[in-house]
Amino acid sequence: MEKVFVLYGKLLRSFCSCLYILWYTACMIRKQRFAGTWYPRDRASLEKITHLDAVEDPKVRFGVVPHAGLFYSAPLIRLFFSALESDIDKLVVIAPSHYFALPSDILGSGSFSAFETPLGYVEGFSLSCFDGGYEEVTAAEHAVEMILPFAVARGKLFLCVAHVNDFTDAAIATGYAEKILAAIDTHTAVLASSDFTHYGINFGYVPYGNTVNGQVEERVREYDRDMAERFCRGEGLSAYSLAKKQHSTICGIAPMLVVSEIARLAGYEGQVAGQADSLEKSGSENNFVSYVTILWRHA
């Protein structure tokens, strides 16, 4: 009889452990990490910088926005969320990983039931076309968190996040784009999180000279606009290969390639909607970062 009780005890503990794992997985919340540093923690201040503009005929479904601190990036992120199609209720964010090395050619996703922000929570969902088990990457990533307050401001959005840093062959991105398009419906938007050129000695990228001045800033802006327009025109595969050959410091160019391929396959037209750089906010520096917003609308 004692052996039976011991067996029942083991089975009960195992059953409870399984229930706990299922409950924990279902209730996994991605906690805010950068509130109070990269953007305001105070609700009123954050609402002020994440307000959305009224757009007469919003038709945007795919886009690229920067992921710098909201002091720099908020106006450019706002462009996407303000113009998002009104019937969109799900958003897929594809971001790079700044803090963890990722295998090439992998879109890794972390599964979360919700994402925390000072303005409230964004509910999560998952897609089977991504490789799972990358919760640690998503939990650490500012390229995801800068977008979250805007998702709350937009409202009625479920969120899925995936990460990619590099493709050994640009055509692999097309394969992922096809899988993502097959897995989502017309009420789902897809957004790439990508800063553009990081220029200066600190970034190891000084093709126009070590000293930053107005001429250097303009050349970087021209380069980034040209690169962005290539993606807008559906020339992402060749643009990605060119950027790799030039050792470009565009951070998030792999996510941008995936989204541009999705937009091309879906027949959407791209447009450079906004451009800026950190010098506009922080004055003269010998290192700066460039930002571009791309929006794809119904043809």
Helices and strands as residue ranges (DSSP letters): H 2-26, E 29-30, H 43-49, E 60-65, H 70-83, E 90-95, E 108-109, E 114-117, E 120-124, H 135-140, H 142-145, H 148-154, E 158-163, H 171-183, E 188-193, E 198-200, G 201-203, H 214-232, H 236-245, H 253-266, E 268-277, H 279-282, E 287-298
